[in-house]
Amino acid sequence: MYVLTGPRSTTEQTGSLMELAGLTGLPLLHHSEGGLIDATTLYRAPGWDSCPLALADVAIADAYGLLIKDL
């Protein structure tokens, strides 16, 4: 399963990330059922590195051994 993370520190960022999730068909990591258990790849939306929540998602995904790719 592929999942998505990205910046979501503001309402605008959250809305943009949700829109991107809808366009790509990728579930958001923090909203996906099963989360990291079923995930194999984490996609990072632009700006992920400026958001503490997304940084945490990436660190956890890395610890779980997920393949991490940028969009």
N, CA, C and O atoms as CSV, one atom per row, in Angstrom:
chain,resi,resn,atom,element,x,y,z
A,1,MET,N,N,0.849,-1.175,0.000
A,1,MET,CA,C,0.000,0.000,0.000
A,1,MET,C,C,0.890,1.232,0.000
A,1,MET,O,O,1.909,1.278,0.690
A,2,TYR,N,N,0.499,2.217,-0.771
A,2,TYR,CA,C,1.205,3.489,-0.833
A,2,TYR,C,C,0.440,4.507,0.005
A,2,TYR,O,O,-0.791,4.526,0.002
A,3,VAL,N,N,1.182,5.355,0.723
A,3,VAL,CA,C,0.564,6.403,1.536
A,3,VAL,C,C,1.280,7.724,1.277
A,3,VAL,O,O,2.376,7.755,0.719
A,4,LEU,N,N,0.646,8.800,1.689
A,4,LEU,CA,C,1.126,10.148,1.423
A,4,LEU,C,C,1.258,10.935,2.716
A,4,LEU,O,O,0.433,10.813,3.622
A,5,THR,N,N,2.298,11.737,2.787
A,5,THR,CA,C,2.424,12.717,3.860
A,5,THR,C,C,2.862,14.033,3.235
A,5,THR,O,O,3.312,14.079,2.090
A,6,GLY,N,N,2.724,15.073,3.992
A,6,GLY,CA,C,3.122,16.393,3.523
A,6,GLY,C,C,2.811,17.435,4.574
A,6,GLY,O,O,2.360,17.109,5.672
A,7,PRO,N,N,3.050,18.676,4.237
A,7,PRO,CA,C,2.827,19.743,5.211
A,7,PRO,C,C,1.353,19.877,5.571
A,7,PRO,O,O,0.481,19.884,4.703
A,8,ARG,N,N,1.097,19.982,6.864
A,8,ARG,CA,C,-0.277,20.153,7.346
A,8,ARG,C,C,-0.314,20.920,8.668
A,8,ARG,O,O,-1.142,20.644,9.537
A,9,SER,N,N,0.588,21.880,8.803
A,9,SER,CA,C,0.650,22.680,10.022
A,9,SER,C,C,-0.400,23.785,10.051
A,9,SER,O,O,-0.718,24.322,11.112
A,10,THR,N,N,-0.936,24.120,8.875
A,10,THR,CA,C,-1.965,25.153,8.807
A,10,THR,C,C,-3.202,24.573,8.125
A,10,THR,O,O,-3.143,23.512,7.502
A,11,THR,N,N,-4.305,25.273,8.251
A,11,THR,CA,C,-5.537,24.847,7.596
A,11,THR,C,C,-5.361,24.815,6.086
A,11,THR,O,O,-5.854,23.904,5.421
A,12,GLU,N,N,-4.668,25.795,5.547
A,12,GLU,CA,C,-4.427,25.855,4.098
A,12,GLU,C,C,-3.570,24.674,3.639
A,12,GLU,O,O,-3.869,24.047,2.623
A,13,GLN,N,N,-2.514,24.371,4.381
A,13,GLN,CA,C,-1.665,23.234,4.038
A,13,GLN,C,C,-2.449,21.927,4.104
A,13,GLN,O,O,-2.311,21.070,3.231
A,14,THR,N,N,-3.257,21.781,5.123
A,14,THR,CA,C,-4.057,20.566,5.271
A,14,THR,C,C,-5.006,20.402,4.093
A,14,THR,O,O,-5.154,19.304,3.555
A,15,GLY,N,N,-5.645,21.489,3.695
A,15,GLY,CA,C,-6.548,21.447,2.546
A,15,GLY,C,C,-5.822,21.076,1.269
A,15,GLY,O,O,-6.322,20.275,0.479
A,16,SER,N,N,-4.655,21.647,1.060
A,16,SER,CA,C,-3.865,21.340,-0.137
A,16,SER,C,C,-3.421,19.885,-0.142
A,16,SER,O,O,-3.435,19.230,-1.184
A,17,LEU,N,N,-3.026,19.381,1.021
A,17,LEU,CA,C,-2.595,17.990,1.118
A,17,LEU,C,C,-3.762,17.042,0.855
A,17,LEU,O,O,-3.600,16.021,0.187
A,18,MET,N,N,-4.919,17.377,1.375
A,18,MET,CA,C,-6.098,16.545,1.136
A,18,MET,C,C,-6.482,16.558,-0.348
A,18,MET,O,O,-6.877,15.531,-0.900
A,19,GLU,N,N,-6.365,17.710,-0.979
A,19,GLU,CA,C,-6.641,17.801,-2.404
A,19,GLU,C,C,-5.652,16.950,-3.204
A,19,GLU,O,O,-6.049,16.250,-4.136
A,20,LEU,N,N,-4.380,17.007,-2.847
A,20,LEU,CA,C,-3.365,16.201,-3.517
A,20,LEU,C,C,-3.637,14.715,-3.320
A,20,LEU,O,O,-3.474,13.921,-4.247
A,21,ALA,N,N,-4.044,14.345,-2.129
A,21,ALA,CA,C,-4.378,12.941,-1.855
A,21,ALA,C,C,-5.523,12.489,-2.763
A,21,ALA,O,O,-5.498,11.380,-3.296
A,22,GLY,N,N,-6.510,13.341,-2.931
A,22,GLY,CA,C,-7.637,13.004,-3.803
A,22,GLY,C,C,-7.228,12.892,-5.258
A,22,GLY,O,O,-7.693,11.999,-5.967
A,23,LEU,N,N,-6.367,13.785,-5.710
A,23,LEU,CA,C,-5.926,13.764,-7.104
A,23,LEU,C,C,-5.048,12.553,-7.415
A,23,LEU,O,O,-5.125,11.988,-8.506
A,24,THR,N,N,-4.225,12.165,-6.464
A,24,THR,CA,C,-3.296,11.047,-6.687
A,24,THR,C,C,-3.891,9.696,-6.302
A,24,THR,O,O,-3.387,8.652,-6.717
A,25,GLY,N,N,-4.962,9.716,-5.511
A,25,GLY,CA,C,-5.543,8.467,-5.038
A,25,GLY,C,C,-4.744,7.832,-3.911
A,25,GLY,O,O,-4.947,6.664,-3.580
A,26,LEU,N,N,-3.832,8.605,-3.321
A,26,LEU,CA,C,-3.017,8.105,-2.209
A,26,LEU,C,C,-3.668,8.461,-0.884
A,26,LEU,O,O,-3.990,9.626,-0.650
A,27,PRO,N,N,-3.868,7.484,-0.016
A,27,PRO,CA,C,-4.421,7.818,1.296
A,27,PRO,C,C,-3.374,8.546,2.149
A,27,PRO,O,O,-2.175,8.292,2.036
A,28,LEU,N,N,-3.844,9.434,2.982
A,28,LEU,CA,C,-2.933,10.125,3.895
A,28,LEU,C,C,-2.499,9.163,4.986
A,28,LEU,O,O,-3.322,8.442,5.551
A,29,LEU,N,N,-1.218,9.154,5.278
A,29,LEU,CA,C,-0.681,8.241,6.279
A,29,LEU,C,C,-1.403,8.373,7.608
A,29,LEU,O,O,-1.742,7.369,8.234
A,30,HIS,N,N,-1.638,9.591,8.039
A,30,HIS,CA,C,-2.249,9.804,9.347
A,30,HIS,C,C,-3.761,9.552,9.352
A,30,HIS,O,O,-4.387,9.620,10.410
A,31,HIS,N,N,-4.353,9.263,8.197
A,31,HIS,CA,C,-5.773,8.932,8.119
A,31,HIS,C,C,-6.029,7.522,7.609
A,31,HIS,O,O,-7.172,7.066,7.593
A,32,SER,N,N,-4.977,6.829,7.193
A,32,SER,CA,C,-5.191,5.522,6.561
A,32,SER,C,C,-5.408,4.434,7.595
A,32,SER,O,O,-4.762,4.403,8.642
A,33,GLU,N,N,-6.320,3.557,7.278
A,33,GLU,CA,C,-6.577,2.418,8.147
A,33,GLU,C,C,-5.412,1.459,8.003
A,33,GLU,O,O,-5.005,1.150,6.883
A,34,GLY,N,N,-4.881,0.992,9.086
A,34,GLY,CA,C,-3.727,0.115,9.041
A,34,GLY,C,C,-2.430,0.887,9.063
A,34,GLY,O,O,-1.410,0.377,9.525
A,35,GLY,N,N,-2.455,2.122,8.566
A,35,GLY,CA,C,-1.292,2.988,8.610
A,35,GLY,C,C,-0.019,2.317,8.157
A,35,GLY,O,O,0.069,1.812,7.037
A,36,LEU,N,N,0.951,2.315,9.017
A,36,LEU,CA,C,2.255,1.778,8.663
A,36,LEU,C,C,2.282,0.259,8.575
A,36,LEU,O,O,3.189,-0.307,7.964
A,37,ILE,N,N,1.315,-0.400,9.169
A,37,ILE,CA,C,1.309,-1.863,9.153
A,37,ILE,C,C,1.247,-2.392,7.725
A,37,ILE,O,O,1.984,-3.313,7.372
A,38,ASP,N,N,0.371,-1.815,6.901
A,38,ASP,CA,C,0.177,-2.289,5.535
A,38,ASP,C,C,0.946,-1.483,4.496
A,38,ASP,O,O,0.971,-1.862,3.325
A,39,ALA,N,N,1.563,-0.400,4.890
A,39,ALA,CA,C,2.242,0.484,3.941
A,39,ALA,C,C,3.571,-0.106,3.484
A,39,ALA,O,O,4.278,-0.760,4.250
A,40,THR,N,N,3.892,0.143,2.219
A,40,THR,CA,C,5.186,-0.266,1.676
A,40,THR,C,C,5.991,0.936,1.200
A,40,THR,O,O,7.222,0.911,1.201
A,41,THR,N,N,5.282,1.995,0.791
A,41,THR,CA,C,5.936,3.187,0.255
A,41,THR,C,C,5.260,4.441,0.801
A,41,THR,O,O,4.033,4.532,0.847
A,42,LEU,N,N,6.074,5.395,1.210
A,42,LEU,CA,C,5.583,6.698,1.664
A,42,LEU,C,C,5.989,7.739,0.638
A,42,LEU,O,O,7.171,7.903,0.336
A,43,TYR,N,N,5.001,8.439,0.104
A,43,TYR,CA,C,5.260,9.552,-0.797
A,43,TYR,C,C,5.211,10.852,-0.006
A,43,TYR,O,O,4.330,11.060,0.827
A,44,ARG,N,N,6.186,11.727,-0.288
A,44,ARG,CA,C,6.263,13.011,0.410
A,44,ARG,C,C,5.875,14.136,-0.545
A,44,ARG,O,O,6.456,14.285,-1.620
A,45,ALA,N,N,4.897,14.915,-0.140
A,45,ALA,CA,C,4.474,16.074,-0.924
A,45,ALA,C,C,5.483,17.200,-0.737
A,45,ALA,O,O,6.137,17.278,0.303
A,46,PRO,N,N,5.613,18.067,-1.727
A,46,PRO,CA,C,6.523,19.202,-1.595
A,46,PRO,C,C,6.228,20.006,-0.329
A,46,PRO,O,O,5.071,20.241,0.022
A,47,GLY,N,N,7.287,20.414,0.339
A,47,GLY,CA,C,7.162,21.183,1.568
A,47,GLY,C,C,7.111,20.336,2.825
A,47,GLY,O,O,7.018,20.870,3.930
A,48,TRP,N,N,7.170,19.029,2.669
A,48,TRP,CA,C,7.084,18.128,3.830
A,48,TRP,C,C,8.143,18.444,4.874
A,48,TRP,O,O,7.902,18.305,6.073
A,49,ASP,N,N,9.324,18.873,4.413
A,49,ASP,CA,C,10.443,19.088,5.335
A,49,ASP,C,C,10.310,20.354,6.175
A,49,ASP,O,O,11.159,20.629,7.023
A,50,SER,N,N,9.251,21.122,5.943
A,50,SER,CA,C,9.027,22.324,6.747
A,50,SER,C,C,7.925,22.120,7.783
A,50,SER,O,O,7.554,23.058,8.489
A,51,CYS,N,N,7.402,20.903,7.876
A,51,CYS,CA,C,6.291,20.614,8.789
A,51,CYS,C,C,6.713,19.561,9.810
A,51,CYS,O,O,7.096,18.455,9.428
A,52,PRO,N,N,6.650,19.882,11.092
A,52,PRO,CA,C,7.033,18.907,12.116
A,52,PRO,C,C,6.224,17.613,12.069
A,52,PRO,O,O,6.760,16.543,12.355
A,53,LEU,N,N,4.954,17.694,11.717
A,53,LEU,CA,C,4.122,16.482,11.633
A,53,LEU,C,C,4.591,15.573,10.505
A,53,LEU,O,O,4.671,14.356,10.676
A,54,ALA,N,N,4.900,16.157,9.357
A,54,ALA,CA,C,5.386,15.364,8.228
A,54,ALA,C,C,6.783,14.821,8.501
A,54,ALA,O,O,7.099,13.697,8.112
A,55,LEU,N,N,7.621,15.612,9.168
A,55,LEU,CA,C,8.952,15.128,9.543
A,55,LEU,C,C,8.840,13.898,10.434
A,55,LEU,O,O,9.607,12.946,10.284
A,56,ALA,N,N,7.898,13.917,11.350
A,56,ALA,CA,C,7.683,12.760,12.226
A,56,ALA,C,C,7.190,11.562,11.417
A,56,ALA,O,O,7.637,10.438,11.643
A,57,ASP,N,N,6.268,11.792,10.472
A,57,ASP,CA,C,5.785,10.707,9.609
A,57,ASP,C,C,6.948,10.049,8.873
A,57,ASP,O,O,7.033,8.823,8.799
A,58,VAL,N,N,7.838,10.872,8.330
A,58,VAL,CA,C,8.968,10.351,7.557
A,58,VAL,C,C,9.924,9.579,8.459
A,58,VAL,O,O,10.412,8.515,8.079
A,59,ALA,N,N,10.194,10.102,9.640
A,59,ALA,CA,C,11.091,9.412,10.574
A,59,ALA,C,C,10.526,8.051,10.978
A,59,ALA,O,O,11.260,7.066,11.051
A,60,ILE,N,N,9.237,8.001,11.236
A,60,ILE,CA,C,8.604,6.737,11.625
A,60,ILE,C,C,8.591,5.766,10.447
A,60,ILE,O,O,8.880,4.581,10.614
A,61,ALA,N,N,8.257,6.266,9.258
A,61,ALA,CA,C,8.253,5.415,8.070
A,61,ALA,C,C,9.645,4.845,7.813
A,61,ALA,O,O,9.785,3.678,7.446
A,62,ASP,N,N,10.656,5.659,8.002
A,62,ASP,CA,C,12.032,5.202,7.836
A,62,ASP,C,C,12.361,4.102,8.846
A,62,ASP,O,O,12.996,3.106,8.500
A,63,ALA,N,N,11.930,4.284,10.080
A,63,ALA,CA,C,12.173,3.276,11.126
A,63,ALA,C,C,11.474,1.963,10.798
A,63,ALA,O,O,11.967,0.893,11.157
A,64,TYR,N,N,10.332,2.033,10.120
A,64,TYR,CA,C,9.595,0.831,9.724
A,64,TYR,C,C,10.144,0.218,8.434
A,64,TYR,O,O,9.700,-0.853,8.022
A,65,GLY,N,N,11.103,0.885,7.798
A,65,GLY,CA,C,11.721,0.361,6.595
A,65,GLY,C,C,10.944,0.598,5.324
A,65,GLY,O,O,11.152,-0.107,4.337
A,66,LEU,N,N,10.048,1.577,5.322
A,66,LEU,CA,C,9.284,1.880,4.109
A,66,LEU,C,C,10.192,2.544,3.067
A,66,LEU,O,O,11.143,3.250,3.404
A,67,LEU,N,N,9.873,2.299,1.808
A,67,LEU,CA,C,10.509,3.020,0.725
A,67,LEU,C,C,9.942,4.432,0.758
A,67,LEU,O,O,8.727,4.605,0.861
A,68,ILE,N,N,10.799,5.441,0.671
A,68,ILE,CA,C,10.349,6.831,0.771
A,68,ILE,C,C,10.686,7.546,-0.538
A,68,ILE,O,O,11.835,7.562,-0.979
A,69,LYS,N,N,9.646,8.142,-1.150
A,69,LYS,CA,C,9.812,8.826,-2.440
A,69,LYS,C,C,9.200,10.213,-2.364
A,69,LYS,O,O,8.240,10.450,-1.631
A,70,ASP,N,N,9.772,11.122,-3.135
A,70,ASP,CA,C,9.212,12.469,-3.265
A,70,ASP,C,C,8.295,12.527,-4.472
A,70,ASP,O,O,8.540,11.876,-5.487
A,71,LEU,N,N,7.228,13.322,-4.349
A,71,LEU,CA,C,6.349,13.564,-5.510
A,71,LEU,C,C,6.935,14.663,-6.352
A,71,LEU,O,O,6.360,15.028,-7.377
